[in-house]
Amino acid sequence: IATKVVNNYLAMCLNQLNAEVFTLGAKLGLDTKALFEVVTSSLSSNDHLKLYWPTKALKGDIEPGFALDLAFKDLSIGVGAAKEAGSPAHVGSAAREAIGDEEFYWLERSYLSY
């Protein structure tokens, strides 16, 4: 079960980070398609971005593919496990806070266009 906790923790953090990066790019006037090509061709790439974004977020489908309350729960479990283990959880805590704030979470996705 610890492997599932750690994997879900990473997946939820990456999902939030992907959204923030593309929101920032859009607000800076970057072309979404060009940014996607650069990011997915670099060390910044991740499978969630490469596999799911072209068929979902970048096509305008901003509905979460995973319930936000479950994402928040998974991150809470991961952050709690990190605390118990004496391991830092700065990024996980920040991602949990952002995912817990649904208005902010949705605002980020509303800037995407491909």
C-alpha positions in Angstrom: 0.0 0.0 0.0 3.0 2.3 0.6 3.9 2.1 -3.1 0.3 3.2 -4.1 0.5 6.1 -1.6 3.8 7.3 -3.1 2.8 6.8 -6.7 -0.5 8.7 -6.2 1.3 11.5 -4.4 3.7 11.9 -7.3 0.8 11.7 -9.9 -1.3 14.4 -8.2 1.7 16.7 -7.8 2.6 16.3 -11.5 -1.0 17.0 -12.5 -1.0 20.2 -10.6 2.4 21.3 -11.8 1.4 20.6 -15.4 -1.6 22.8 -15.0 0.4 25.6 -13.4 3.1 25.5 -16.1 0.7 25.8 -18.9 -1.3 28.5 -17.2 1.9 30.5 -16.7 2.9 29.9 -20.3 -0.5 31.1 -21.5 -0.4 34.2 -19.3 3.1 35.0 -20.6 1.7 34.8 -24.2 3.4 31.6 -25.1 1.9 29.4 -27.8 0.4 26.3 -26.1 1.4 23.9 -28.9 5.0 25.2 -29.0 5.3 25.0 -25.2 3.9 21.4 -25.3 6.5 20.4 -27.9 9.3 21.9 -25.9 8.3 20.5 -22.6 7.5 17.0 -23.8 10.9 16.9 -25.7 12.9 17.9 -22.6 13.7 16.6 -19.1 10.6 18.4 -17.9 8.4 15.9 -19.7 6.2 13.3 -17.9 3.9 10.6 -19.1 0.7 12.2 -17.8 1.5 15.3 -19.9 2.4 13.3 -23.0 -0.3 10.7 -22.9 -3.4 12.5 -21.5 -3.1 16.2 -22.2 -3.3 16.0 -26.1 -6.6 14.2 -25.9 -8.1 16.0 -22.9 -6.9 19.4 -21.6 -5.3 20.6 -24.8 -8.6 19.8 -26.7 -10.6 22.0 -24.3 -11.9 19.2 -22.0 -11.2 20.7 -18.6 -13.3 18.2 -16.6 -11.1 16.3 -14.3 -10.5 12.7 -15.2 -10.2 11.9 -11.5 -12.4 13.3 -8.7 -10.8 16.3 -7.0 -11.9 15.1 -3.6 -10.1 11.8 -4.2 -7.0 13.6 -5.4 -7.1 15.8 -2.2 -7.6 12.6 -0.1 -4.6 10.9 -1.9 -2.4 13.9 -1.3 -3.5 14.1 2.3 -2.5 10.5 2.9 0.8 11.1 1.2 1.6 14.3 3.1 0.6 12.5 6.3 2.8 9.5 5.5 5.7 11.9 4.8 5.2 13.6 8.1 5.1 10.3 10.0 8.3 9.1 8.2 10.1 12.4 8.9 10.3 13.2 5.1 9.7 16.6 3.6 6.4 17.2 1.8 6.6 20.8 0.7 5.5 20.2 -2.9 2.8 17.7 -1.9 1.4 20.1 0.7 1.3 22.9 -1.9 -0.4 20.7 -4.5 -2.9 19.5 -1.9 -3.7 23.2 -1.0 -4.2 24.1 -4.7 -6.3 21.0 -5.5 -8.4 21.8 -2.4 -9.1 25.2 -3.7 -11.5 24.2 -6.6 -11.9 27.8 -7.8 -8.2 28.2 -8.3 -7.9 24.7 -9.8 -10.5 25.5 -12.4 -9.2 28.9 -13.1 -5.9 27.5 -14.2 -7.4 25.1 -16.7 -9.6 27.8 -18.2 -6.5 29.4 -19.8 -5.6 26.4 -21.9 -6.0 26.4 -25.7 -4.2 24.3 -28.2 
